[in-house]
C-alpha cells in the first residue's frame, strides 16, 4: 500500500499532481480543502462551523479534519493507498497523522514537497481566482494563506526529514515536467518499502533455485525454513534435534519451530530490503502467522509466485535428486515423495487459491527453461510491486 502526503504552499500545483498520482497508482484522494467545501455545500454541522474560518483563510480545528479523514480511510480499506492533499499542515497534525495511520495499521510512504517561489505562487493564485471565481483567492487572503504556510506549515518538513521520508520536488515548469519529477521522487521513496515475495510450487518444482535467484536480483533475504533446519540438524543444535524427526520424513514441522526460525532470520537482518519466503505460509494457520510477521515489520506481502509444475515431473526430479549427493532422506523413498505431494495438494494449494485478492498471484510455467522462469519471475514481481 502506498500512502503519500503531497506538500506545498497554496498554488504549488498539489491538486494537479494529486490527480496524476491518483490515476497512475489507483490511490484514494483525500483533500481536506475539498472535504470541507463539501461539508459547507451540504450544510452539515461541521460545514457551518468551519465556513467562517475558511473564508478568512485560517486553519480549521484538527478535530474536524481528523474525523473526516478517518471516515474516508475506513470506507476505502480495500484500495491501493491514499494521497493526502493539504494534510498535515502543522507540526501537530504531523503527529496526528502518524497516530491515525498507526491506529488503522497503515504507514506513510513519503511526503513529496512541491517547491515554488512566492511570486509565481501569487501569480498562479490570482489567475485561478479569475478563472474559477474562487472567493478564497483574493489578494488579501492569498497573503494571509502564504504567511500562515510560512509560519505553521514549513516546520512539518523537518518532521518528515527526521523520518527520512521527505522528498522536495521543483514545482515550476510544465505540468508534465513536474509530474516526471514527482514520479522520480516516489520511485526513490518506494526503495524503502520492503519487497516481500512468497514462492510456491510442488516439492521438486525448483523453488529453491528460483528463490535464490530472485533474492540475489532484488537484494532480498532468502528464507527457506527447511534449508535452515537442515543446517541446524547438521550442526547438532537443540533446534536441529527437535526438527530432525519431521525433516527426515519430509512432513511439516510444528509452527512454534517455524516461527522461531523466521523470527531469528528477520531479527539478524534489520537492514533487509525485503524477504523471499520459500513455500511459507503452507497452511491456513500459517497465513495468520505470516500476517503477524508483516504487521510486526509494518509491511505486507508484495507478490505471490506459483511455479505451476506437473506433479509427475516433480516425482521424477525428486527421485533423481535422491540418488545424488544433494539428495535428502525423504527423496530416497517414493512413498515419502508421494506423501509430500499429497500434503501439498491438501494443505497448501487451498492457501494459494485463497490468498487475499489484493495480493497479486503470479502463475509461471514451472516446466519451462530455468532462465526463462527466472526472467519472467523478475519482470512479474517488479510489476506487482509497483501495483501493490
Secondary structure, DSSP 8 states (H G I E B T S, - for coil): -EEEEEE--TTSSHHHHHHHHHHHHT-EEEEHHHHHHHHHHTT-HHHHHHHHHHHTT----HHHHHHHHHHHHHHTTTSSEEEEES---SHHHHHHHHHHHHHTT----EEEEEE--HHHHHHHHHHHHHHH--GGGSHHHHHHHHHHIIIIIHHHHHHHHHTT-EEEEE--S-HHHHHHHHHHHHHHHHTTS-EEEEEEE-TTSSHHHHHHHHHHHHT-EEE-HHHHHHHHHHHT-HHHHHHHHHHHHT----HHHHHHHHHHHHHT-TT-SEEEEES---SHHHHHHHHHHHHHTT----EEEEEE--HHHHHHHHHHHTTSTT--GGGS-HHHHHHHHHHIIIIIHHHHHTS-TTSEEEEEETTS-HHHHHHHHHHHHHHHHHH-
